[in-house]
Amino acid sequence: MRSGTDRTWSGSTPGSKTNTSCASANGLHRKLQVIGDTAQTLTDLIDTQRSHRLELIIVLLILFEIVITVFQMLTGAPRL
């Protein structure tokens, strides 16, 4: 016969797999949560990189337009 400490140590009664399967489900849930968080973080990083690239393109286009305007003013070329 098992003593009370043996049952406490094992976390369940003999033949019961409820606590073991519950612990496995919790472990699996935590792992899936970490994977989901990692995927979300990577998606956010990609979105941030795309946003920075678009902002840089917009700034370059504005600078290009300013250079063309200054060139037209200096040369007396007609403005469109």
C-alpha positions as CSV (number, residue, x, y, z in Angstrom):
1,M,0.0,0.0,0.0
2,R,1.2,3.5,-0.8
3,S,1.7,6.1,1.8
4,G,0.2,9.6,1.6
5,T,3.5,11.1,0.6
6,D,3.8,8.9,-2.4
7,R,0.5,10.1,-3.7
8,T,1.3,13.7,-3.0
9,W,4.6,13.3,-4.8
10,S,3.1,11.7,-7.9
11,G,0.4,14.3,-8.0
12,S,-2.4,11.7,-8.8
13,T,-3.9,8.5,-7.5
14,P,-2.6,5.2,-8.9
15,G,-3.9,4.7,-12.4
16,S,-5.1,8.2,-12.9
17,K,-3.6,10.1,-15.9
18,T,-5.8,13.3,-15.5
19,N,-3.1,15.4,-13.8
20,T,-0.4,14.2,-16.3
21,S,-2.5,15.0,-19.3
22,C,-3.5,18.3,-17.8
23,A,0.1,19.2,-17.3
24,S,0.9,18.2,-20.9
25,A,-1.9,20.3,-22.2
26,N,-0.7,23.3,-20.2
27,G,2.8,22.8,-21.5
28,L,1.6,22.5,-25.0
29,H,-0.6,25.6,-24.6
30,R,2.4,27.6,-23.3
31,K,4.6,26.4,-26.3
32,L,1.9,27.4,-28.8
33,Q,1.5,30.7,-27.1
34,V,5.2,31.4,-27.4
35,I,5.1,30.4,-31.1
36,G,2.2,32.7,-31.7
37,D,3.9,35.6,-29.9
38,T,7.1,35.0,-31.9
39,A,5.2,35.0,-35.2
40,Q,3.4,38.2,-34.2
41,T,6.7,39.8,-33.3
42,L,8.2,38.8,-36.6
43,T,5.2,40.1,-38.5
44,D,5.5,43.5,-36.6
45,L,9.2,43.7,-37.5
46,I,8.4,43.1,-41.2
47,D,5.6,45.7,-41.2
48,T,7.9,48.2,-39.5
49,Q,10.7,47.7,-42.1
50,R,8.2,48.1,-44.9
51,S,6.9,51.3,-43.3
52,H,10.4,52.7,-43.0
53,R,11.2,51.9,-46.6
54,L,8.0,53.6,-47.8
55,E,8.8,56.7,-45.7
56,L,12.2,56.9,-47.2
57,I,10.9,56.6,-50.7
58,I,8.4,59.4,-50.0
59,V,11.1,61.7,-48.6
60,L,13.3,61.0,-51.6
61,L,10.5,61.8,-54.0
62,I,9.9,65.1,-52.2
63,L,13.6,66.0,-52.3
64,F,13.6,65.1,-56.0
65,E,10.7,67.4,-56.7
66,I,12.4,70.2,-54.7
67,V,15.6,69.8,-56.8
68,I,13.6,69.9,-60.0
69,T,11.8,73.1,-58.9
70,V,15.0,74.8,-57.9
71,F,16.6,73.8,-61.2
72,Q,13.6,75.2,-63.1
73,M,13.8,78.5,-61.1
74,L,17.5,78.9,-61.7
75,T,17.4,78.1,-65.5
76,G,14.1,79.9,-66.2
77,A,12.6,76.7,-67.6
78,P,8.8,76.7,-67.8
79,R,7.0,75.2,-64.9
80,L,4.5,72.5,-65.6
